[in-house]
Every structure is written in C-alpha cells, then in structure tokens.
C-alpha cells in the first residue's frame, strides 16, 4: 500500500517537473536565451500565501543556519530540477523488487 502511494507521488512529481521544464523551454525560445525559473519564483507566482506561510514557519521553527544558506539556496535552484530529483527519490523508494527466481528472459 505504501509503495503504491510512493509510485503515485512519483508520477505527480514527474508531471510537475515536465510542466515546469516545458514552461522554461517556452520562455527560453521566446527570449532567445536559456531561462530557468527558480523554485521560489514559481512558488510565489502560483501561491504567494502558502510561500509566506512556509517562510514564517521556517523562520520560527528552523535554525537560522538551515533557513538562510540551505533552504534559500535550494529555493534558488530551477524548479524542474528540484521536482525531478524528488521524482527520482520517490520512484526509487516505491519501485517493485524483482521476485527471486523470476527470470525475464526465460524461454
């Protein structure tokens, strides 16, 4: 059951990564130069209230060392790269293991 939820989550994360990559590719073609939207900018464009809430929560509950250099650096990375990395982690965690003795090329 848990692995099925991880596979579903990985599918959603991959869809978000592809959508963000297509948006960046479209903007790159229009600009004539590579454009990679940081996760923070994309989050602010989609839901500024949730970003403000996250920022307030992180400022209250996380040490300053974690928020300032670590999370702000992570939020400055391209959004499609973050979601692709999360997709990979969820896909690896939710993958099905091969059954012992099950040979794929058995005749």
JOGI-V920100 format. One record per pair of residues at least 12 apart in sequence whose C-alpha atoms are under 8 Angstrom apart, sorted by the first residue. I is the first residue (numbers start at 1). J is the second residue. D is the distance in whole Angstrom. If there is no record, write none. Layout:
I_J_D, I_J_D
This chain:
2_94_8, 3_93_7, 3_94_4, 3_95_7, 3_96_8, 4_94_7, 5_94_8, 6_90_6, 6_91_7, 6_93_7, 6_94_5, 7_90_7, 7_91_6, 7_94_5, 7_95_7, 9_87_8, 9_90_7, 10_86_8, 10_87_5, 10_88_7, 10_90_5, 10_91_5, 11_87_7, 13_83_6, 13_84_7, 13_86_7, 13_87_5, 14_83_7, 14_84_6, 14_87_6, 16_80_7, 16_83_7, 17_79_7, 17_80_4, 17_81_7, 17_82_8, 17_83_5, 17_84_6, 18_80_7, 19_80_8, 20_79_7, 20_80_5, 21_80_5, 24_36_6, 24_37_7, 36_78_6, 36_79_8, 37_77_8, 37_78_5, 37_79_6, 38_75_6, 38_76_5, 38_77_5, 38_78_4, 38_79_5, 39_75_5, 39_76_6, 39_77_6, 39_78_6, 39_79_4, 39_80_8, 39_82_8, 40_75_5, 40_76_6, 40_79_8, 42_79_7
